[in-house]
Amino acid sequence: MKAILLSIIALVCCSFFQMDELTVLKKWTPAAVVSDDAVKAYGIDSCFTVSAISDAVFSRMQGKSFKQNCTVPRSTLRYVKVLHRNVDGKTQLGEIVCNKSIANDLVDIFRKLYEANYKVERIVLIDEYDGDDERSMAADNTSSFNFRVVSGTTKLSKHAQGLAIDVNPLYNPYIHLNNGKVEPANGKPYATNRSAGRKLPVTFIDTNDLCYRLFIQHGFRWGGAWRTVKDYQHFEK
Ligand SMILES: [Zn+2]
């Protein structure tokens, strides 16, 4: 009798727990961690989607990634939902604002990375860091759209159109070869000796890396192949 009662209690608690996770998935709470059972119950296809920029998302972007002088129309941007394996190997909710022309590429690439258990530390909108690239990179946040210029120039970045994405930027920093400056500043230990044998929470992006191979297959260019700067985190179309 006691055993039956206990299993009924366990069953009720379990379904409540899952309901809670299903609410998190339905609301798509950025950076929330969910169980694989909850993903199964919710449906994995609903976790990799492309949609228009909703009013709620657009208001989060105001004055941050979508600056007052933004010349890129809202209608050319998309909100992409993805799942990713975080550094603990847990399933985490990710969100990306990018150009509509690369939205399906990102869905496909991030789904393949997720299925391969490839670790990505964090994927939330750069607006969570007030559109500040250095702060977002320092937090190892993966992001795409941000209406800004190329660091150290007056030229609009591919990120300004949502045509570029930075992946695991802390461990794959941006190095200015002329002056040795590393962005983010706390990424300096990962700017040199980038051997695959190093123990890190995520893998270095190099030409053997799955992330690199998937982006190249989808027609992106890699910033790690550039000559005057090394932008290991950066893929653009
Ligand atoms: Zn970039």
Residues whose N, C-alpha, C, O or C-beta is under 5 A from the ligand:
A	BS01	ZN	A164 I165 D166 H234
